[in-house]
Amino acid sequence: MDAKICDRCGKFCEEKDSTQIRVGFCQYEYFDLCKDCRLWLLHELGKKEKWEEEV
């Protein structure tokens, strides 16, 4: 079983449960997130998008 460590919370997660996020435009950085941190990120991005629409 392959496992990865979440870059946000440090929990171990199975590779199949890990989500790899690519950040950047020219040079990419990759982050591995567990299911909980992935849901947190999606929630935060939704709040940011809503805030941008209001401004």
C-alpha positions in Angstrom: 0.0 0.0 0.0 1.4 3.4 -1.0 0.8 6.2 1.4 1.3 10.0 1.2 1.4 12.7 3.8 -1.0 15.6 3.6 0.9 18.8 3.1 -1.7 20.8 5.1 -2.4 18.7 8.2 0.4 16.0 8.1 -2.0 13.0 8.3 -1.2 9.9 6.4 -3.6 9.1 3.5 -3.6 6.3 1.0 -2.4 7.3 -2.4 -5.9 6.6 -3.9 -7.4 9.1 -1.4 -4.7 11.8 -1.9 -5.5 14.7 -4.2 -2.6 16.4 -5.9 -3.1 20.2 -6.4 -1.0 22.1 -8.9 -0.4 25.8 -8.0 1.3 28.4 -10.1 1.4 29.5 -13.7 5.0 29.3 -14.9 6.6 27.1 -12.3 4.3 24.6 -10.7 4.3 23.4 -7.1 2.4 20.3 -6.2 0.6 19.7 -2.9 -0.8 16.4 -1.7 -4.1 16.8 0.3 -6.1 14.3 2.3 -9.9 14.1 1.8 -10.6 16.5 4.7 -8.1 19.1 3.5 -9.4 18.8 0.0 -12.9 19.6 1.2 -11.6 22.5 3.2 -9.8 23.9 0.1 -12.9 23.6 -2.0 -14.9 25.4 0.7 -12.4 28.2 0.9 -12.3 28.6 -2.9 -16.1 28.8 -2.9 -16.0 31.5 -0.3 -13.4 33.4 -2.3 -15.4 33.2 -5.5 -18.5 34.4 -3.7 -16.6 37.3 -2.2 -15.2 38.3 -5.6 -18.7 38.3 -7.1 -19.9 40.7 -4.3 -17.1 43.2 -4.8 
